[in-house]
C-alpha cells in the first residue's frame, strides 16, 4: 500500500491473468485501516469465486452494474426508470467508453455546460448531475476510485418558481367546476388534503374510514414499464394518516354510491381492484388521463388550467394562509422534512409571520404599560 499525494491510501491486489498479463485491482481509502479492509473484502470475493471488477472498468460498465445491483434494490420502480433514463440519455453517450478512474471534474462540467447550451432544462441537467454524484459516491465507497469528480462541479441554477397561492373563493370555484365530473371526489380530495396523484390513485376503500373521518396512505399507483402497479410511498413520512375535512368526506360518500352504480352497470366486465378511484369497469386510472381531464374541467368553467400537483400546492397555500403551523402542513403533505416545506412555501407564510409580529407587539406593549404604571407610582 502507498499514501497518495492527495492524502488517500492506495492498495493493489492481483486478481488473475489474462493473455499472459497479470490483472490487478486497485482500492482506495481515506485511512490505511479502511484501505486494508477493502483489500480483505476484495480477497474474500475472489476466494468465493465472485466476478472481480476489471482493472479498467469503463463508466458504462460501472453505471450498468450500479443500476442493476444497487439502485434497483433501494428505490421505487419509477425512480429506477428515471435513473436509467439519465444514464442512457445523458451520461453513457459522452462518458461510456472512458475508464471510470479517468473521469475528471472538467469533463463533467463540460457535459453540464453543453447540455444547457443545447437547450436541456436546468432542472433536468441538475438531476443528471445528482445521479452521477450518487453513482460515483458509491464507487468511492467501494474503493473503485479515489475521489468523486462530480462533487466539485458547479450545478446549474434552477429558476425560482414558487407555487402561487390560492384564495378560499378560488378554491370554491374549483370545487364547483369538478363536482360535475364522475371523478370530482378525486380532485376535491387533492385540493382538500394535498395528496400526491399517485397516492390518491393508489388509495383503496380499506384505506378510508369515512365514519371516523380519516384516511391512511399506504401505497401509490405508478406506471412502470407500461404497466400500472402499486408501489411503496415516496418516503418514510409519506406513510401517514390524514384527517379528512367534512366537505371531502361527504364527496367521498357520494363517490362510493356512484361507483357502486357503475359496478352494477358493468356487470361481468367489472374488474375488482378495491381501489377508490377507477375507470367505468373498475380498472386503475392513468395519471396523465386524470390530469388532462382536470384541465379540461377547469377550462370549461373559465378557470386557469392546473395539474393535480397544482391542487397539492393549493392545499398547502390555503392551510398556510389560515395560519396553520408549517410543521402540520409538512406532515399533511408527507414531506421528508420541514426544510422542504418552508423552502417551497416560505413566500406564503406572511400571514403567520405578521400574526407573530402582532402578538409580540401586543406582549411588549402590555409590558411597557405595566412598567409605565410602576414609574407613575
Secondary structure, 3 states (H helix, E strand, C coil): CEECCCCCEEEEEEEEEECCEEEEEEEEECCHHHHHHHHHHHHHHHHCCCCCCCCCCEHHHHHHHHHHHHHHHHCCHHHHHHHHHHHHHHHHHHHCCCEHHHCCHHHHHHHHHHHHHCCCCHHHHHHHHHHHHHHHHHHHHCCCCCCCHHHCCCCCCCCCCCCCCCCHHHHHHHHHHHCCCCCHHHHHHHHHHCCCHHHHHCCEHHHEECCCCEEEECCEEEEECCEEEEECCCCHHHCEEEECCHHHHHHHHHHHHHHHHHHHHHHHHCCCCCECCCCCCCCCCCHHHHHHHHHHHHHHCCCCCCCHHHHHHHHHHHHHHCCCCHHHHHHHHCCCCHHHHHHHHHHHCHHHHHHHHHHHHHHHHHHHHHHHHHHHC
